[in-house]
Amino acid sequence: MPDTATAGAADALRRTDFRHFLAIPTRWMDNDIYGHINNVTYYSYFDTVVNEHLIRAGGLDIVNGPAIGYVVENSCTFRKPLAFPDTIDAGLRVTKLGTSSVVYEIGLFRRGDDDAAAASEESGLAEAGAAPAKLALSPPGATEREFEPLAGSLGEVAVLDEAVHFAGVDTAEGTFEQGTVQIVFQRDGTSDPAAVVLESDGGRRVALYVAPLADAVRFEYVDEN
């Protein structure tokens, strides 16, 4: 049984309470055996109007963007039945906005009706992507010019016959020999190409490419002076 406060709020919702609407056509499959929209389907309408607004008006990139949203609480108060082939006008408004959270109020109106058939209050939490990883460049001292080759995932070992020392980090933005290099890692573990560059006393440079989420490190000669 819905609580009195929630039901009272739903009773008061009218079309004039909203400025943003999204028309959602119902589908034949939305009806249940009782001839009206199944209760569970209402929540898909709530998700549709919120996310359509965030993508179209808010610039949300659900594929490559760093931010994701979580629904931490929602509810639905049913006032009137809806059924296929009704067209639903889903009204959306923000009732509370924080620094990383938001509360939406949603009203579902049958096309032509001024009173809400169903109402929802939905609390969302936004989480930004992981902060860019920072790689501090600290060249080893002159007494630390040893390199021990490691076996790769395929069991291959490459032996360097010359002592090498740290020369810099090579990125798409250029080669950095000092300071701090910022490498952005995406949620799937990938990052922009980057390589640690080593240089021998004879001037031969070796680039070590490290792939996040990969179980191997490969190197190749990039300059043989």
Summary of the structure (lengths in Angstrom):
residues: 225
radius of gyration: 28.8
end to end distance: 80.4
largest distance: 83.1
contacts: 575
relative contact order: 0.14
helix: 15%
strand: 41%
